[in-house]
């Protein structure tokens, strides 16, 4: 996973910055995603509005999803979506994300 992140984003901080900005920028409700592109063999950031599914709309296999529907963060963060997205990195189970990447690569 780290090699894939470094290849696409330069480093983990680069991934957090790019994916975080895209996710915060979702208009209304939706999701920020880290997905695997089977055609290129690379991971890619993406966003989907509302409940649109990542794979069906982009072709990317979902590895990590960040829920930015208000129910995900409003109680703790009110309307401060950027604070929520910045905090979410601390609770991600990276072992699970890596397992999903390995499974996606093996088809």
C-alpha positions, 0 to 999 in steps of 0.5 A, spaced: 500 500 500 505 504 501 508 503 495 502 504 491 501 511 495 508 513 494 507 512 486 501 516 485 501 521 491 509 522 492 507 520 500 502 519 505 501 526 506 500 528 499 495 523 499 491 526 505 492 533 502 489 531 495 484 526 497 482 530 503 481 536 498 477 532 493 473 530 499 471 536 503 469 539 496 464 534 495 457 539 494 452 536 498 452 529 500 457 524 498 463 520 498 471 521 498 474 514 495 481 511 494 480 506 489 484 501 485 484 502 477 485 495 474 486 498 467 493 502 470 494 498 476 494 504 480 490 507 486 486 513 484 482 518 488 475 520 486 469 522 489 461 520 488 455 524 489 450 522 494 450 514 494 453 513 487 457 507 487 464 508 486 465 502 481 459 503 477 460 510 476 468 510 475 470 503 474 475 504 480 475 498 486 473 501 492 479 501 497 477 506 502 471 511 503 470 517 507 463 518 508 461 526 507 454 525 508 452 530 514 450 524 519 457 522 519 460 528 522 455 533 524 454 531 531 461 532 533 464 537 527 457 541 526 458 544 519 466 543 519 467 538 514 474 539 513 476 538 521 472 531 520 476 529 514 482 531 517 481 527 523 478 521 519 485 519 517 487 517 525 481 512 525 482 508 518 484 501 519 490 501 514 491 493 514 484 493 511 485 498 506 492 494 504 488 487 504 483 490 499 488 493 495 491 486 494 485 483 493 483 488 487 490 486 484 489 479 484 482 480 480 
